[in-house]
């Protein structure tokens, strides 16, 4: 399993992010940007391609690695996809999102 990253700067690529650099939530210009809902995109080997159940199990285990339990991970995952893209949506803090990346 590999996490997909894009080129260019991203705070997720910053080894020492400046948490105070972000504007307060009240001044965020993009509707819906709350730094709590995250889309985690993952890549899987295509030969053999894992089943949907195996991918979803991997999503839960990945999130559990930063939350501490699979039960808590299942509570925080609000969407999954195994077709158009492979990944999941999770309701977690910005700090935890950095732990998923690293």
N, C-alpha and C positions, 0 to 999 in steps of 0.2 A: 504494500500500500504506500502511495506517495501523495503528498499534498501538492496541489497545483499552485504555482505562483506565476505572476506576470511580471514583465520588465518594469523598470521605473521605480520611483520611490514609493514605499508604503511603510507606514509606521510598524507594520507587522514584520518588516525586514530590518528594522532598527534594533541593534543589540541593546541599546539603552534608551528606550523611549522616554520622552519628556511628557509625563502625564499632565503637567500644568499648562502645556502648550495648547491644548484643545480648548476651543471656546466653550463657555457655559452652555448647557443644554438649551437655555432660553434663547440663545442667539444663533442656533443652528439654522442655516438657511434652507436645507433640504427637508421637505416634509417626510416624516417617517424615520428620520435618522435619529436613533436614540442610544446608540452604542451598547445596546443590550440584546438585540436580535441579530444573530450572526448566521451567515450561510457558509458552511464548511464544505468545500469541494474536495473530493478525494479521487485518486486514480487507482485502478485495479489492473492486474495483469489480464490480458485478453485471451491468453492460451494457457490453461483453460479459464474461461470467464466464470467468475463466481456466481452462484445463484443469488436471487433477490434476498433470500433469507440470510445468506452468508454476508452480503454487503451490509444489510441492516444490522446484523450482529456486530460487524466491524465498526459501524457508526457508534453503536452503544458502547462498545469497548473503548473506542477512541475517546469519547466524551468522559467515560468513567475514569480514564487514566488521569484526568485533571480534577474530577469531582470526588473521586474516592469510592464510588459504588455504582454498579450498573442500575440499581433501583433509582438512584438520584438522576442518573443520566437519562433514563426513560422518561422521567418527569419533565426534564428540561428540553427534550427534543420535541419540536412542534411540527416538523415536516420532514419527509424523506423523499428522495428520488433515486431511481435505479435505471432510468432510461435516458431521458433528455440530457441529464448530467448525473454524475454519481456523487451524492453528498446529502447533507441534512441541515436543517435549520435548528438553532438552539438558542434558548433564552438564557444567556450567561453574561457575566460582567465583561467589560473590555479587558481587564487584567487576565481573566481566565482564557479569553480568546488568544492572548499572546502566548500562554502556556501551550495551547493546542498547536500553535505554529512552531514552537521551539521544542 
